[in-house]
């Protein structure tokens, strides 16, 4: 609390907190809260929002998609987009995406089969070849430039705090 200089704990957990964002006026704070999941490569996130930070009785809003039956199956909150409060502090905006599942024992990762192969002298002189398919909507050079943006793609969504309702903004996506 700024008037008294007291330090308040907003949330305490063993989770990872990421993507902290303040409102322009400084009256709201939003953050992603990530927890480990053995099924997925990345952490699964929920959204935390705080308002009324000038008093010792702040307001906390938590949206956990795992507890919402309306949340699209096979999707999770994206760690690649910071959550944001709406201007009137009635909703929190964030991105959702499809999480990457961990590969099993037969998968490419962790199998170790490719690491023991010896490289022939002939393999060192492989040509650098770029293949483009005529049905690609973007040229290969454009795909290379936009690769990281494509990996971070997410659908823009909102969580209405007072109604405790999740909405996906169908036509608006974020790259």
C-alpha positions in Angstrom: 0.0 0.0 0.0 1.6 3.3 -1.1 0.2 5.4 1.7 1.6 3.2 4.5 4.5 1.6 2.7 3.1 -1.9 3.7 4.0 -4.8 1.4 1.1 -7.1 0.5 1.4 -10.6 -1.0 -1.0 -10.7 -4.0 -0.6 -14.4 -4.7 1.7 -17.1 -3.3 2.3 -20.4 -4.9 5.0 -22.6 -6.3 3.9 -21.7 -9.8 5.8 -19.6 -12.3 4.5 -16.0 -12.9 5.0 -14.5 -16.3 3.8 -11.6 -18.5 3.2 -9.0 -15.8 1.3 -6.0 -17.2 -0.1 -2.9 -15.6 -2.9 -0.7 -16.8 -2.0 2.8 -18.0 -3.5 4.4 -14.9 -1.7 1.9 -12.6 -5.0 0.8 -11.1 -4.9 -2.8 -12.4 -2.4 -5.6 -12.8 -2.6 -8.8 -14.8 -0.2 -11.8 -14.9 0.0 -15.3 -16.2 0.4 -18.1 -13.6 2.0 -21.2 -15.0 2.0 -24.7 -13.6 3.9 -27.8 -14.8 2.0 -30.5 -16.5 3.6 -33.8 -17.5 1.5 -34.1 -20.6 2.7 -30.9 -22.3 6.1 -29.4 -23.1 5.1 -25.9 -21.8 3.5 -24.9 -18.5 -0.3 -24.6 -18.5 -1.3 -21.1 -17.6 -4.2 -19.4 -15.8 -4.8 -15.6 -15.7 -4.6 -13.5 -12.5 -5.9 -10.0 -12.3 -5.7 -7.5 -9.4 -7.5 -4.2 -8.9 -8.0 -1.8 -6.0 -4.3 -2.0 -5.3 -4.3 1.3 -3.5 -6.0 -0.3 -0.5 -5.1 -3.3 1.7 -8.3 -5.0 0.5 -7.4 -5.5 -3.2 -9.6 -7.4 -5.6 -8.3 -10.6 -7.1 -9.7 -12.3 -10.2 -8.5 -15.8 -11.3 -9.4 -17.5 -14.5 -8.3 -21.1 -14.8 -9.4 -22.7 -18.1 -9.1 -26.2 -16.7 -12.1 -25.4 -14.4 -14.2 -23.9 -17.2 -16.4 -26.3 -19.3 -16.9 -23.5 -21.9 -13.2 -23.3 -22.7 -12.3 -24.9 -26.0 -10.9 -28.4 -25.6 -7.4 -28.9 -26.8 -6.5 -25.3 -26.1 -4.7 -23.5 -23.3 -3.8 -19.9 -22.4 -0.8 -18.8 -24.5 2.4 -17.7 -22.6 3.3 -15.6 -25.7 0.8 -12.8 -25.1 0.7 -10.7 -22.0 -2.7 -10.5 -20.4 -4.3 -7.0 -20.3 -7.1 -5.4 -18.5 -9.8 -3.6 -20.5 -9.9 0.1 -20.0 -12.9 -0.1 -17.6 -11.4 -3.0 -15.7 -14.4 -5.2 -16.5 -12.5 -7.8 -18.5 -9.0 -9.3 -19.0 -7.8 -10.0 -22.5 -5.3 -12.8 -23.3 -4.4 -15.3 -26.0 -5.1 -19.0 -26.3 -3.4 -21.6 -28.4 -2.9 -25.3 -28.9 -0.2 -26.6 -26.4 2.5 -28.9 -27.7 2.3 -32.4 -26.2 5.4 -34.2 -25.0 6.6 -37.0 -27.2 6.6 -40.5 -25.8 9.4 -43.0 -25.6 9.1 -43.8 -29.3 9.2 -40.1 -30.3 12.1 -38.1 -31.7 12.9 -36.4 -28.4 14.9 -38.3 -25.9 15.3 -41.4 -28.0 19.1 -40.8 -28.6 19.1 -42.8 -31.8 20.2 -39.9 -34.0 23.0 -38.7 -31.7 25.2 -41.8 -32.1 25.4 -41.8 -36.0 28.7 -41.0 -37.6 28.8 -38.3 -40.2 30.3 -39.2 -43.6 32.6 -36.8 -45.4 30.0 -36.7 -48.2 27.3 -35.4 -45.8 29.4 -32.3 -44.9 28.9 -30.9 -48.5 25.1 -31.1 -48.6 23.6 -28.3 -50.7 21.4 -25.7 -49.0 18.1 -26.2 -50.7 14.8 -24.3 -50.3 11.7 -26.0 -51.6 8.6 -24.0 -52.3 5.2 -25.5 -53.1 3.1 -23.7 -55.7 0.0 -23.9 -53.4 1.8 -22.0 -50.6 0.0 -18.7 -50.0 3.3 -17.1 -48.9 6.7 -17.3 -50.5 9.4 -19.2 -48.7 11.3 -15.9 -47.9 8.2 -14.5 -46.3 7.6 -17.7 -44.3 11.2 -17.5 -43.0 10.7 -13.9 -41.9 7.4 -14.7 -40.2 8.4 -18.0 -38.6 8.6 -16.8 -35.0 5.4 -14.9 -35.4 3.7 -18.0 -36.6 5.0 -20.1 -33.7 3.6 -17.4 -31.2 0.2 -17.3 -32.9 -2.8 -17.1 -30.5 -6.5 -16.4 -30.6 -7.6 -13.3 -28.7 -10.0 -14.0 -25.9 -11.5 -12.2 -23.0 -12.7 -13.1 -19.5 -15.5 -10.9 -18.1 -14.6 -10.6 -14.4 -18.0 -9.7 -12.9 -20.0 -12.3 -15.0 -17.2 -14.8 -14.7 -17.6 -15.6 -18.3 -15.1 -16.6 -21.0 -15.4 -15.3 -24.6 -13.4 -16.0 -27.6 -13.2 -13.2 -30.1 -13.7 -15.4 -33.1 -12.6 -13.0 -35.9 -9.7 -11.4 -34.1 -6.4 -13.3 -33.8 -3.0 -12.2 -32.7 0.3 -13.0 -34.4 
